[in-house]
């Protein structure tokens, strides 16, 4: 027998064993360990896990709007919602050959996000998806620490004060556009694309200065890139798919190269709170332009933003990867397990927030976040711990500036054409837009 035949046979046996360990032995071992810890879920059957059911339930949930309420979890995360309803809070689902456990306890979430022992890392994402969430959000270890140190000074208070004129210029463009639309009294406006543009414009002005048109181009490309990647998402688990010369793959690569070359959810209308917010804005600013120091005195507006962020967190799910055995409360998580922390489920939990957890009640934040949460990690719309979003102060200042300038000039009601359909595309968004009836004061 030829030595080459023996070598080839040995290599085939090696790779067959490696594949069997990956798709059968390791998942079964992890499943056994999780069940011993008290977790419940489906038995692992094949290499795609629960992905088929996840895709079908998500597609069904997104097929039509829901009634106008804040009970949005079954639409936003239908499969996680069904799993927890069926298996209990100590549950897991299969992402391919990897189990993902659901953690809803604020104390355990605090331990995970604080990552004291360094046993949790950011989820390793597919190279195509990494095009959307690269940079600091996707770094780990020393690379993350280095870039965080470099970027952090840009978000200090003194730097943010210098950004206020850029925020004001972006907000002025928005309100001037709306003033033209309502010059004859009132008009229906889909505010979602305008608010997206406002955020992109403010970031572009502060990051690119006088060259902010380049920044606008970045956001145009990012929007197109997001759409393309979500269209090919069902195929990203196929090894080597991103290298196939398809039309979409070519365009994704073109956009990525161009990147390298470039130097609020709608809810039911609460007229009482809107009136109080307008009264506060007019008391603090009158008809003057908002400034940073005075923005910090908008208590009612801040409470409203916190409550909207509680009910509609921009990033409704955080995921970590356990790469070492980790003691977590009474649990011992084995390496190779993903940890899902559904922000939106914690924010809507009646055992934490009371029976009115799915009602719009900004007054719960009247004494601040710590009092509202009983000092638990149960409100984390921007994440928590060392990886908390650096841009949270930036975004809240921008949002307060915009809201103050809008309340100075307009009143608004929810349009009869609005269809309540929150869903996720990286962040929580209105699927069919956010139509309001805008009136000039």
Buried (B, 14 or more C-beta within 10 A) or exposed (E): EEEEEEEEEEEEEEEEEEEEEEBBEBBEEBBEBBEEBEBBBBEBEEBBBBBEBBBEBBEEBBEEBBEEEBEBBBBBBBBBBBBBEEBEBBBBBBBBBBBBBBBBBBEBBBBBBBBEEEBBBBBEBEEBBEBBEBEBBBBBEEEBEEEBEEEEEBBEEEBBEEBBEBBBEBBEBBBEEBEEBBEEEBBBBBBBEBBEBBBBBBBBBBBBEEEBEBBBBBBEBBEBBBEBBEEBEEBBEEEEBBEEEEEBBEEBBEBBEEBEEEEBBBBEBBEEBBEBBBEBBBEBBEEEBBBBEBBEEBBBBBBBBBBBBBBBBBBBBBBBBBBEEBEBEEBEBBEBBBBBBBBBBBBBBEEBBEEEBBBBBBEBBEEEBEEBBEEBBBBBBBBBBEBEBBBBBBBBBBBBBBBBBBBBBBBBBBBEEBBBBBBBEBEBBBBBBBBBBBBBE
